[in-house]
Amino acid sequence: MRFGKFLGSTFIILGFVSSTLFAECDHSTKNRNNDLSPIARMTITPRFCSDRLAIGFMGELGDKQNRANGTMGIMLDPSLLLKFGGEVLNQKLTYRFSSGHKTRWMKQYAAGGTFQFVIRSCWIESVDVGGRWSRAPSRKLQDALCDPYITLKRHIAGSTGYGFNAGVTVLPWKGARLNAGVLYDQITYHVRHDRKKHDDGYGGLVCLEQNLTRGFLLNLKAEFRQPYNYYVGEIRWKSRLFSDGDCTLGAFGGYTQGHHKLPSSTTAGVEIGFDFGGHNYQTVPSPNSYYDSCGQLQGGCRQEMEFLAWLGQPAVYMPQVLAKAEEKFEEKPCVSPTSMTVGTRFFSIDDLPAVTQLATLFDGHGFPLAFSLDELESTSGFSSLDMSIDATTGALSIKNVILTEEVGIIEARVKGTTRCGSTSQTFYIFIFGD
């Protein structure tokens, strides 16, 4: 009874140790959506530092996403504008592997710039050409043991990316701007195991900005890129709440749909922006302002207002860290089992039934052995004989022996088999009567 309890406890302990050491490697690796909300965004509204130079800042803070973004703009000419900037993005993303999911903080650096040629016709406002660069460091993960023979190599591959864009902004109706453009991305992932290293191709974007009543502004944007699709909506309210400057309050929400093993993510949050010591580009028009025959606002420092409004959109803004999960199953190299000579065994009829251990003479080289006893080559001097071997332990048992002569002779062959091959040994057993 005590032995049965001991055996049961042993199996429970072995099962616990096995589940701790080895992982189940049959989990789904389908892209996972990461909810990065809520996010608090603070902006320093672009303002002039000189007659032609202006800067702006954006910061985002959340439990799963942090961002620092800065943009500088130069009015080269009233019809030729330039902005450039950079950002650092940190996201806490979850990646799926065959052994389960892993969550890690991922970082990405980005820089970009855009030229804008201002046309100011009744229908076409401007033409834009720009580019961007990004780099996300990789993350090494510990290997997972699927079983004693298979190891899962896991890695989060970062990337280096370049992108280019060209677009046109039109004025479809009063108070609205519609921007449409062509995108090109070339992403190189720092892979170790995945065959697909590059992800490049063309895409497109469309963005609508609509001035609503009483200082409200609506922004809707969709980007269709090779590595991901990005959809975002935002509403802002701008007013002079303070005598020292303008204030912006808003709410936003976005969704990034990752392609080719890139995770997806959802963001939502609130925004507050300040322009300390200056006038916001979206305040109430000055008394000198008027609407022309095209329905567009003229006068009242219109060029400066539009320049600052353009800087309100960062020169580079990456919604997602471009890093993807990759894995590789690595099987332990096979080595065929080996064995030593069993040697002749001697028993007396009085010693039976008997058990002799043969497993110590076989070496599976790290792979479990399965033992079997081939048909007896020859026997003599028996009228009854029962001989078998335990497939797991290699214990050879002999029982139910009835001799017809003074000495019984058995010629047997035992085989040890692993997943890599087998080895066998032939030996003799002598059983002596009384």
N, C-alpha and C positions, 0 to 999 in steps of 0.2 A: 504493500500500500504506500509506504514511504517512498519506495523507488518510483512508483507511478507519479506521485506528486513532484518528485525531483525532476523526472523526465518532462512533465508538463511545464514546470517552471523554466527548464532549460530551453524548451522550444519557444516560450514567450520571450525570453531574453534574446535569443538568437533572432527572432522576428523583429524585435525592436531595434537591435543593432543593425540588421540588414536594411530596415527602412530608413535609418539614420545615415548610413554610409552610402546607400545607392538611391538615385533619384528615378522617378518614373519619367521616361523620355518619350511620352506619347501625347504631350499637351499640344494644343493648337498654337500655331505660329502666325495666325491671321493678325493683320494690323489692329492695334488697340487704340481706342480713343482716350485721350488724356484730358480731363477736366481741370484746367488751370485757374479757374475762377475761385474767389473774386480777386480783382486787381484794382488797385488805386493808382491812377495816373495823374501826374502833376506836370504842367507845362509852363515854361516862361515864354510868353507870347513873343514872337520875333519883333525886335525893335532895332532901330538904327543906332549904330555906334559912331557913324560919320555920315556924310552926305550920300555915300554909295554903298556902305558896308553895314550889314545887319546880321544878327545872330539870334538863335532860338535854342531852347533846351526842352527835352522831354525825359521824364523819369517814370518808371512803373515799378510798383512794389506789391508783392503778393506772397502767399505761402508757397506757391509753385512756380512763380515767374518773377524775375527782376530784370529791369532794363535801364540803361543809361544811354541817351541818344542826344547828339548835338548836331546842329546844322548852321552853316555860315553861308550867306549870300552876298553877291556883289552885283550891283547894277552897272554893268560895263557900258551900257547905253540904254536910253529909254526903251529901245526895242530889242535889246540883247541882255539876257539875264543869266547868271550862273549861280548854282548852289552846290555845295558839297558838304559831306559830313561823315560821321561814323557812329557806331554803337557797340555796346557789349550786352549780350543777351544770355541770361541764365534761366534754364527751364528744368524742372523736375519731371522727367519723363519715364514712363514705364514701357519696357520692351519685352516682347514675348519670345521665349525659346521653347524648344521641345521639352526641356526639363522644368518649365514654369516661367513666371515673369520675374523680371528684375527692374528695380527702380533706381535711377541714378540722376544726380544733378549734371546737366550737360551745359557746356559753355560754347558761345560762338561770337567771333569778332567779324564785323562787317564795315565796309566803307563804300561810298558811292558819290556820284555827282550827276548833274543834269544841266544841259544848256536849254534855254527857252528863247525862241525867236517870236516876238510879239508882233502880230499882224493888225489886230483891232479892226476888223471889218465887221459888217453887220452880222455875219454868220460864223466866221472863223476868227477865233481870238488869238491862238498861238500854235506853234509847232515845237515839240520837245524831243530831245535826243539825250540819252543818258546811259550809264553803266554802273555796275556794282561788283564788289568782290567780297567773298566771305570765307571764313575758315573756322572749322569746328574740330577741336582735338578729339582723338579716339579715347575709349575707355576699355581697359583690359579687365576681364572677369575671370574668376576662378573656374577651372574645369569642373564639370559635373560627371560623376561616375554613374552610368546607367546600369551597369552590372559589372561583375569582376573582369569582363573582357572588353567592354566598350566604354570609351570616354567621350564626352561631348565637349568639344572646344567651343567656347563662347566668347564673343567679341562685339563691342559696339563700335562700328566703323564711323569715324568722323569724315569730314570732307573738305575739299577746297573747291570753291565755285566762282564762276564768272557769269555775269548776265548783262544783256544789252536790251535797250528799249527805245522805241520811236513811236510817237503818237501825235495826235492833233486834238485840240480843244475847240469845240464849237459851242455856239450860243443858240440852242434850239427854241427857247422861249424866254420871257422876261424872268430875271432872277435865277436863271439856271445855267450851269456849265456842264457839258458832257464831254468827257475825255475818252478816246478810244485809241488803242495802240497795239503794236506788235512786240512780242517779247521773245528773247532767246536766252536759254540757260545752258551752261556747260558745267556739270557737276562731276567731280572725280572723288569717289569714295576711297578712303584709306583702308581697303579691305585686306583681310588675311586668308579668308576661306571662300568667300563668294566669288563666282566667276564674273558676275556683272559688276564692273568697276566704274563705268561711265554712265551718266544719265544726262543726255543733252537733247535739245530739240526746241522747236518754236512753239509759241503760245500766243495768248492775247489777253487784253484787259479792257474793262469798261468801267467808268467811274462817273457818277452823277452827283453834282453838288447843287442843292436847291435852297435858296433863301426863302424862309417862311416868314410868317408875320411876327412882329414884335421882337425882333432880334434872334429868332430861332433859325438854325441852319441844319439841314439834313444832308448827310453824306452816305452814299451807297457805292460799294466797290466790289468787283469780282475779278480775280486774276486766275487765268488758266495756264499754269506752267507745267513743264515736264516733270519736275519732282513732286509738285503738289498743286491743288486748287485752293484758292483762298477767297472767302466771302466775309465781308465785314459791313456793319451798319453803325452809324453814329449820329446822335442828335446833340446839338450844342445850343446853349443860350448865352448870348454875349450882351453885356450891358455895363454902364459905368456905375457900379455899386459904390465905389469909393472915389473920393476926390483925388487921390494920388495915382489912380490908374484904373484900367479896365479889368473886368473879371469874366472868366468863361466857366460855365458849369455844363456838364454833359454826361451822357451815358453811352456805352458802346458794347458791342458784342461781335464776336468773330468765330469762324470755323475754318480750320485748315484740314483738308482732306489729303492725307499722304498717299503717294504712289510708290510702288516698287519697294515695299517693306518699310517705308518711312512712316512713323507713327502719325496718327491724326490728333488734333487737339481742339479744344473749345475754350474760348476766353470771353469774359464779361466783366464789366466794372464801371466805375464812375471816374470822371475827369474834372479837375479843377485847374484853371490856368489864370495867370496874372501877368500884367504888363505894368511893371513898376516905373512910374515916372514918364509915361508916354501914352499916346492914344492908340487904342486897339484898331486893327484894320477893319473890324466889322462893327464899329459903333455907328450911331445915327449919322447920316450924311450931314456935312457942314452946310451952313446957309448958302455957300457959294456953289453947291452941287446942283446939278440938273440932269434930266434924262434927255438923251438925244433922240433923233428920229428912229434909231434902232432899238430904243427902249433900254439903253445902257446908261449907267451913271457916268456923268462927265464932271470935270472941275473938282475943286476941293481936294487937291493932291491925289487925284485918282491913280496916277502911275505908282506913287509910293504905296498907296493902299493895296493895289493889286500885287505889287512886289512882295509886301509883307504877307499877304494872303497866300501867295505861292510858297513862301518859306514856311508857312504853317504846316505844310506837308513835308515830313522829314526827307532829306536827300536819299536816305536808305532806311528801310524798315523791314526787317525779316520776321515774319510771323512764327517761324518754326526753326529750331536748331536742325540743321541738315545732317543727321546721324542716324544710322539704321543698324538693326541687329543682324548678325550673321553667325552661323554655327557650322560645325563640321563633326561628323561622327568618326572617331578614330578607333579602329579595332586593334586589340593587342596582337602583335605578330605571333603567328602560329609556330610552335616548335613541337615536333612529333615526340610522343612519349618514349621513354627508354625503360629497360628492365635489366635486372641481374639474374644470374642463374639461380633457379629455385633450389636445386639440390634434392637429393633423395631423402624421403621422410620415412621414419620407422615408428610403428605402433604395435602395442600388444593388444590382443583382443579384450584384455581386462581394462585397457585404457579407454575403450570406446563406450559411448559416443565421444568424439574428440573434435576439437576446433583448433586449427592452425592459421596464423595470420600471414598473409602473403602481400599485403599492401605495401609493406616497408621495402619490398624488392622492386617496386615500380615507381617511376618518377614522371608525373604529368607536366612538369615544368610550369607550374602555376595554373594549369587547367585541371578541373576535376576529372578523376578517372572513373570509368564504369567497368566493373569486372564481370567476366563471363567465363564459364567453363565449357570448353568444347567437348564434343563427344569423345568418350574414352577411346584412346588408340587401341588398347587391348587390356583385357583383364583375364586373370586365371586364378582358380582356387576359391571361387565364390559361388554360392547358390543364391545369396541375397546381398545387395549393396545399395546404399543410398548416400550419394555424395553430391554436395551443392556448394555454391559460393555466393556470399552476399555481394550484390552488385555495387553497393556503396562503400562498404568497409573492407572488402576483400578477404573476409573471414571464410575459410574453407572448412566445412563441417562434414564429418563422416559418421554414419550411424546405420543401425539396422543391418549389421554385417553378420553373415553366416558363412563360415569357411567350410570348404569340402576337402581341403588339404591342410597341411601343417602351416604353410605359408601362402598368403594371398598376395598377388602382385598386380598393381594398377599402374598403367601408363596413361598419364593425363596431360592436358594442355590448358593453361589458364591464359586469358587474354585481358589486357588493359587497354581501354579505348577512350580517347578524348576527341574533341571536335577537330583536332589537327591530325589525327591518325591513330594507329594502334600498334601494340607490341605484344608478343606472346612468348611463353616459355613452356617447354615440355619437361616433365619430371616424373619420377617414379615414387610410388608409395608401397612399402612392404608392411603387411599386417601378419603378425605371428600368433599362432594359436597357443593353447595351454601347453 
